[in-house]
Amino acid sequence: MNVTRLIQKKRDGEPLTAEELSALVTGYVSGAVPEYQVAALAMAICFQGMEDSEIAALTAALMESGECLDWTGVDGSRVDKHSTGGQGDKVSLVLAPLAACCGLRVPMVAGRGLGPTGGTIDKLEAIPGFRTGLGAGEIRRITEEVGCVIASQGGEFAPADGKLYALRDVTATVASVPLITASIMSKKLAEGLDALALDIKWGSGAFMKDIESARSLGAAMTAVGERMGVRTGFLVTDMNQPLGRAVGNANEVLEALAALGGDGPEDLMEVVYELGSRMLTASGCSDDTPSARAVLEAELGSGRPLEKFREMARAQGGDPEADLELAPACEVGAPRAGYVSAIDGEALGYALIALGGGRRSLEDTIDPSVGLQMRVRLGDEVEEGQPLADLLSAGTGHDEALAFVAGAISITDEPPVELPVLITAGP
Ligand code: URA
């Protein structure tokens, strides 16, 4: 293989073949293809894009670099969801046990926080003893016995993506729809799924800042899933303000437990039900989304999903009855009267990192007790001094976090002309 020739081809806008992409990934993992050539190729992909067939081939090559879950002999539909992330997104904690109660098998492999966006694994690890570093055998066993499991994206799933992502992170090549698609889908498809529901976030707190980019990413990810035999659909959902009220790790687990007990905030439950409906219809368990939603709502009302979450936590070594400690709360007041006209989600994510609830580098340890509790939503009218949010602070980074939160919430004389729509369905 002449790697320089392949870089040239992509630079000039020609597609690469499946064989070429597979050889490149194999050579990259073995060390035969140096990082500088892969970095040059990644930059060429950023400028030239990729055809659907190339994205699917790159996804397959990344996926085949590691383990794929084998479900031979296990009955039931294996279905998962994936969110591109934001602040307060605790949907997986509610939806995995709820979907399992509706008869689906949910072998979820999730990530840690990435920059200002939170991660499902960090949230679950706020529960004392909860283990997420599970091997393929354990993921299979717990899925069979409990119906759902949430494990971390360790090195065994798509290890080539781990290496490529680290390189993209330092070569300004993360922001590319084909590369993001192949990266995320390689890890999801290694789960051996029958169906996948994607939650593509857009807005101030999301990776995708506008709705059109979110749609393009959703369409590219759906095309790859379908090409690889997984029934895939996507929703575009709003991340111009945190989902629910709680941001932070223990704090979000508490809100998720309340939601499982029937007391979840409206916006969170709307996303849970709409994604869950897609999971039930894609797996053939329901004929259409309204009937799927009725099943989900009835199941949530039964109390079984909360018990299912506890069963999953115990199967993963966690103590679901443990009291989750929260750091002391300190109010952030409105600097003036007016209307909440914008919330910068990314700044709220950086506030959480400053408090110690997120990472600046991979080695950082997380304090699960810190976070934010939002007291206002977009469009709310506030008085001067009225609390906008509570900072759950253990002291570390308090002033920096306070400045981030104060700067993140804009108050204006007039209410916003238009509030973002929570859910926009995919095509
Ligand atoms: N998350 C991933 O796993 N990969 C990307 O490229 C972006 C977000």
Boltz pocket constraint, residues with backbone or C-beta under 6 A from the ligand:
constraints:
  - pocket:
      binder: B
      contacts: [[A, 165], [A, 174], [A, 179], [A, 180], [A, 181], [A, 183], [A, 184]]
      max_distance: 6.0
